[in-house]
Amino acid sequence: MANWLSGEHCESSALVNMLRSRDIDVSEPLVFGLGRGLSFLYWHSKQMPAPFLGGRVKPDHLIRNATRALGVELRESQTTSPAKAERELVAALEEGEVVGLKLDRYHLDYAEDSYHFAAHYVPCVGYASGTYTVVETQGLGVRTTGRESLARARAAKGPMSSRSLAFRLGDSAYDPAGLPAACREAVAETAHAFLNPPITNMGHKGFGKAAAAVRGWCDTLDDPAAAFSFLSHSIEDGGTGGGFFRSLWAGFLDEAAELTGETSYAAAADTYRGLAADWTRIARLVAGESDPAVLRKAAEEISAVLTELGQAERDAMAKLAGTP
């Protein structure tokens, strides 16, 4: 069996598997970091059933950023025609390529998801007798699904969806000697984006928005228990690597420290492991909880922790950026 990775996060692990098919062996934390993966977002629109806290960069950008940093050509294709999408996929697989697919796993034959999420990624590694083989994240591993289910999943609509988006790797200029410079650039750009968000819902500014909003969830939301359950899942179990992606980022900083000799990166890695633990504590406060009184008390504590985390994460990124 091929050495496929069932990783922590869907987008970064999908790219790792695509790179392995080209004999480029890099770790998932390194891909996450080179992809400028760490971020923060608080979002709640009237069309959303629950508020959303995001801990990573926007969908699709991680793959784009990481391939650029590694010197690997990325080819993207989209279409509203399921038939065309399948023809292109089969042709690529027959040529021996591994194809990254963006889809809604809810529709796949093996899925047990109770919710829709149209920004999930899997590498498709094979096709035979009307069945596709994909590699999932930890806990699922290598799976198969039928033509019809894959077509529905790829064409799914909703927030963050695309039109049967597929990623393929082209020519490679990858040279491991370029990794130190790529790491420094990725750290600097991630820190700058976090410290200078385009809107107040993002980056370090978004923590204040989230802290204020969470305090009122029990009074303003139709189903606070569902919202807190989704929050807990989004932080710890939703393909984040634990600790709201902060553990993955810490792993990247460790590798970056080894590659560059920058001791500040190693110190920052320790800081982010502590921040990851704080995020995990938030998730555990409300995991599986539905009692209104308990949730109300937890909301106050979560709000306070988010306020502290906002300052702590700003300080951590400022040190990485070399700014006061």
C-alpha positions as CSV (number, residue, x, y, z in Angstrom):
1,M,0.0,0.0,0.0
2,A,1.2,3.5,-0.8
3,N,2.5,5.6,2.0
4,W,-0.5,7.8,2.3
5,L,-0.9,10.2,5.2
6,S,-4.1,10.3,7.3
7,G,-3.3,13.7,8.8
8,E,-4.7,16.2,11.2
9,H,-6.3,18.8,8.9
10,C,-7.9,18.0,5.6
11,E,-6.4,20.7,3.4
12,S,-2.8,20.4,4.6
13,S,-2.9,16.6,4.6
14,A,-4.4,16.5,1.1
15,L,-1.5,18.5,-0.1
16,V,1.0,16.3,1.7
17,N,-0.3,13.3,-0.2
18,M,-0.3,15.1,-3.5
19,L,3.4,16.1,-2.9
20,R,4.3,12.5,-1.9
21,S,3.1,11.3,-5.2
22,R,5.8,13.6,-6.7
23,D,8.4,12.3,-4.3
24,I,8.4,15.4,-2.2
25,D,8.3,14.3,1.4
26,V,7.4,17.1,3.8
27,S,5.5,17.1,7.1
28,E,2.0,18.3,7.6
29,P,3.0,21.0,10.1
30,L,5.5,22.3,7.6
31,V,2.8,22.4,4.9
32,F,0.4,24.1,7.3
33,G,3.0,26.8,8.2
34,L,4.2,27.4,4.7
35,G,0.5,27.7,3.7
36,R,0.2,30.7,6.1
37,G,-2.4,28.5,7.8
38,L,-2.9,30.2,11.2
39,S,-5.5,32.9,11.6
40,F,-8.7,33.8,13.5
41,L,-12.2,34.7,12.4
42,Y,-15.5,35.3,14.2
43,W,-18.5,35.3,11.9
44,H,-22.2,35.3,12.4
45,S,-24.8,36.2,9.7
46,K,-28.5,35.9,9.7
47,Q,-28.3,32.9,7.3
48,M,-26.1,30.9,9.6
49,P,-27.6,28.5,12.2
50,A,-24.8,29.2,14.6
51,P,-21.9,31.6,15.0
52,F,-18.6,30.4,13.4
53,L,-15.1,30.7,14.9
54,G,-12.4,29.9,12.5
55,G,-8.7,29.3,13.4
56,R,-7.2,29.1,9.9
57,V,-6.8,31.0,6.7
58,K,-9.6,31.0,4.2
59,P,-10.3,27.8,2.3
60,D,-8.1,27.1,-0.8
61,H,-5.5,29.6,0.2
62,L,-3.4,27.1,2.3
63,I,-2.8,24.9,-0.7
64,R,-2.0,27.9,-2.9
65,N,0.3,29.5,-0.4
66,A,2.2,26.2,0.4
67,T,2.7,25.2,-3.2
68,R,4.1,28.6,-4.1
69,A,6.4,28.5,-1.1
70,L,7.7,25.0,-2.2
71,G,8.2,26.0,-5.8
72,V,5.6,23.6,-7.1
73,E,3.1,24.5,-9.9
74,L,-0.5,24.2,-8.9
75,R,-3.2,23.7,-11.5
76,E,-6.9,24.4,-10.5
77,S,-10.0,23.5,-12.4
78,Q,-13.7,24.2,-11.7
79,T,-16.8,23.3,-13.6
80,T,-20.6,23.3,-13.2
81,S,-20.8,20.1,-15.2
82,P,-20.5,16.9,-13.0
83,A,-19.8,14.9,-16.2
84,K,-16.9,17.1,-17.2
85,A,-15.6,17.1,-13.6
86,E,-15.6,13.3,-13.6
87,R,-14.0,13.0,-17.1
88,E,-11.1,15.3,-16.0
89,L,-10.7,13.4,-12.7
90,V,-10.6,10.0,-14.4
91,A,-8.1,11.2,-17.0
92,A,-5.8,12.5,-14.3
93,L,-6.0,9.3,-12.3
94,E,-5.3,7.2,-15.4
95,E,-2.1,9.3,-15.9
96,G,-1.0,8.4,-12.4
97,E,-1.8,11.7,-10.7
98,V,-3.2,12.3,-7.2
99,V,-6.0,14.9,-7.4
100,G,-7.0,17.1,-4.5
101,L,-10.8,17.5,-4.4
102,K,-12.8,20.1,-2.5
103,L,-16.2,18.7,-1.5
104,D,-18.9,18.2,1.2
105,R,-18.1,14.9,2.9
106,Y,-21.8,14.6,4.1
107,H,-22.7,13.1,0.7
108,L,-19.9,10.4,0.5
109,D,-20.9,6.8,1.0
110,Y,-18.8,6.3,4.1
111,A,-19.6,9.5,5.8
112,E,-21.5,9.7,9.1
113,D,-21.5,13.5,9.3
114,S,-24.7,15.1,10.6
115,Y,-23.9,18.5,9.2
116,H,-22.9,20.0,5.8
117,F,-19.5,21.5,5.3
118,A,-18.5,22.3,1.7
119,A,-14.9,23.1,2.3
120,H,-13.5,19.6,3.1
121,Y,-10.6,18.3,1.1
122,V,-9.5,14.8,0.2
123,P,-6.8,13.5,-2.2
124,C,-8.3,11.1,-4.7
125,V,-5.7,8.4,-5.3
126,G,-7.5,5.7,-7.4
127,Y,-10.5,4.6,-9.5
128,A,-11.8,1.2,-10.4
129,S,-15.2,-0.2,-11.3
130,G,-17.2,3.0,-10.6
131,T,-15.5,3.4,-7.2
132,Y,-13.1,6.1,-6.1
133,T,-10.4,5.8,-3.5
134,V,-9.7,8.8,-1.3
135,V,-7.5,9.4,1.8
136,E,-9.2,11.0,4.8
137,T,-7.9,12.5,7.9
138,Q,-7.2,10.6,11.2
139,G,-9.8,8.2,12.3
140,L,-11.0,7.5,8.7
141,G,-7.9,6.6,6.7
142,V,-8.2,5.3,3.1
143,R,-11.9,5.1,2.0
144,T,-13.9,4.3,-1.1
145,T,-17.0,6.0,-2.5
146,G,-19.2,5.7,-5.5
147,R,-19.5,7.9,-8.6
148,E,-22.9,9.3,-7.7
149,S,-21.9,10.2,-4.1
150,L,-18.7,11.8,-5.2
151,A,-20.4,13.9,-7.8
152,R,-23.0,15.1,-5.3
153,A,-20.2,15.9,-2.8
154,R,-18.2,17.9,-5.3
155,A,-21.2,19.9,-6.6
156,A,-22.5,20.7,-3.2
157,K,-23.5,24.3,-2.6
158,G,-23.4,26.4,0.6
159,P,-20.9,28.6,2.5
160,M,-17.3,28.2,1.2
161,S,-18.3,25.9,-1.6
162,S,-16.8,25.7,-5.1
163,R,-17.8,24.2,-8.4
164,S,-16.2,20.8,-8.3
165,L,-12.9,22.3,-7.6
166,A,-9.9,20.1,-8.2
167,F,-6.2,20.6,-7.6
168,R,-3.3,19.0,-9.6
169,L,0.4,19.5,-9.3
170,G,2.4,20.5,-12.3
171,D,6.1,21.0,-12.8
172,S,8.2,21.3,-9.6
173,A,11.1,23.6,-8.8
174,Y,11.2,22.3,-5.3
175,D,14.6,22.5,-3.7
176,P,15.0,21.7,0.1
177,A,17.7,24.4,0.2
178,G,15.0,27.0,-0.2
179,L,13.1,25.9,2.9
180,P,14.8,28.2,5.4
181,A,13.9,31.3,3.4
182,A,10.4,30.0,2.7
183,C,9.9,29.5,6.5
184,R,11.0,33.0,7.3
185,E,8.7,34.5,4.7
186,A,5.8,32.4,5.9
187,V,6.2,33.4,9.5
188,A,6.5,37.1,8.6
189,E,3.5,37.1,6.3
190,T,1.3,35.1,8.8
191,A,2.2,37.5,11.6
192,H,1.6,40.6,9.5
193,A,-1.9,39.3,8.4
194,F,-2.8,38.5,12.0
195,L,-1.7,41.9,13.3
196,N,-3.2,43.9,10.4
197,P,-6.6,42.3,9.7
198,P,-8.7,43.8,6.9
199,I,-11.8,43.8,9.2
200,T,-12.4,43.7,12.9
201,N,-13.8,40.2,12.8
202,M,-10.4,38.8,11.9
203,G,-6.9,38.5,13.4
204,H,-6.2,39.7,16.9
205,K,-9.1,42.2,16.6
206,G,-11.6,39.3,16.1
207,F,-11.1,38.1,19.7
208,G,-12.8,41.1,21.1
209,K,-15.8,40.5,18.9
210,A,-16.0,36.9,19.8
211,A,-15.6,37.5,23.6
212,A,-18.4,40.0,23.6
213,A,-20.7,37.9,21.5
214,V,-20.2,34.6,23.3
215,R,-21.2,36.2,26.6
216,G,-24.7,36.7,25.2
217,W,-25.2,33.5,23.3
218,C,-27.5,32.0,25.9
219,D,-29.9,35.0,25.5
220,T,-29.6,35.8,21.8
221,L,-29.4,32.4,20.1
222,D,-32.4,30.0,19.4
223,D,-30.3,27.0,20.3
224,P,-27.3,27.9,22.5
225,A,-26.5,24.3,23.3
226,A,-26.0,23.5,19.6
227,A,-23.9,26.6,19.2
228,F,-21.6,25.7,22.0
229,S,-21.4,22.1,20.8
230,F,-20.3,23.3,17.4
231,L,-17.8,25.6,19.0
232,S,-16.3,22.7,20.9
233,H,-16.1,20.6,17.8
234,S,-14.6,23.4,15.7
235,I,-11.8,23.9,18.3
236,E,-10.8,20.4,19.1
237,D,-12.2,17.7,16.8
238,G,-13.0,19.4,13.5
239,G,-9.7,18.6,11.8
240,T,-7.7,21.2,13.7
241,G,-5.0,19.0,15.1
242,G,-6.3,20.0,18.6
243,G,-6.1,23.4,20.2
244,F,-7.7,25.3,17.3
245,F,-4.8,24.7,14.8
246,R,-2.3,26.2,17.4
247,S,-0.6,22.8,17.8
248,L,0.0,22.5,14.1
249,W,1.4,25.9,14.0
250,A,3.7,25.1,17.0
251,G,4.9,22.0,15.1
252,F,5.7,24.2,12.1
253,L,7.7,26.7,14.3
254,D,9.7,23.8,15.7
255,E,10.7,22.7,12.2
256,A,11.3,26.3,11.1
257,A,13.6,26.7,14.1
258,E,15.6,23.7,13.0
259,L,15.8,24.8,9.4
260,T,16.7,28.4,10.1
261,G,18.5,28.3,13.4
262,E,16.1,31.0,14.7
263,T,15.8,30.5,18.4
264,S,12.9,32.9,18.5
265,Y,10.8,30.3,16.5
266,A,11.5,27.6,19.1
267,A,10.4,29.9,21.9
268,A,7.3,30.8,20.0
269,A,6.5,27.1,19.5
270,D,6.5,26.7,23.3
271,T,4.2,29.7,23.6
272,Y,1.7,28.3,21.0
273,R,1.6,24.9,22.7
274,G,0.4,26.8,25.8
275,L,-2.1,28.7,23.7
276,A,-3.4,25.4,22.2
277,A,-4.0,24.1,25.7
278,D,-6.1,27.2,26.5
279,W,-8.2,26.6,23.4
280,T,-8.6,22.9,24.4
281,R,-9.8,24.1,27.8
282,I,-12.5,26.2,26.1
283,A,-13.6,23.2,24.1
284,R,-13.9,21.0,27.1
285,L,-15.9,23.5,29.1
286,V,-18.9,22.9,26.8
287,A,-18.3,19.5,25.2
288,G,-21.5,17.5,25.4
289,E,-23.1,20.1,27.7
290,S,-26.8,21.1,27.4
291,D,-27.8,22.4,30.9
292,P,-28.7,26.1,30.5
293,A,-27.2,27.1,33.9
294,V,-23.9,25.3,33.1
295,L,-23.7,26.9,29.6
296,R,-24.4,30.4,31.0
297,K,-21.6,30.0,33.5
298,A,-19.3,28.6,30.8
299,A,-20.1,31.4,28.5
300,E,-18.8,33.9,31.0
301,E,-15.6,31.9,31.5
302,I,-15.1,31.4,27.7
303,S,-15.5,35.2,27.2
304,A,-12.9,35.9,29.7
305,V,-10.5,33.4,28.3
306,L,-11.0,34.7,24.7
307,T,-10.2,38.2,26.0
308,E,-6.9,36.9,27.5
309,L,-6.1,34.9,24.4
310,G,-6.6,37.9,22.1
311,Q,-3.8,39.7,23.9
312,A,-1.6,36.7,24.3
313,E,-1.9,35.8,20.6
314,R,-1.3,39.4,19.5
315,D,1.9,39.4,21.7
316,A,3.1,36.1,20.3
317,M,2.7,37.3,16.7
318,A,4.2,40.6,17.4
319,K,7.4,38.8,18.7
320,L,7.5,36.7,15.5
321,A,7.1,39.9,13.4
322,G,9.8,41.6,15.4
323,T,7.5,44.5,16.3
324,P,6.6,46.0,19.8
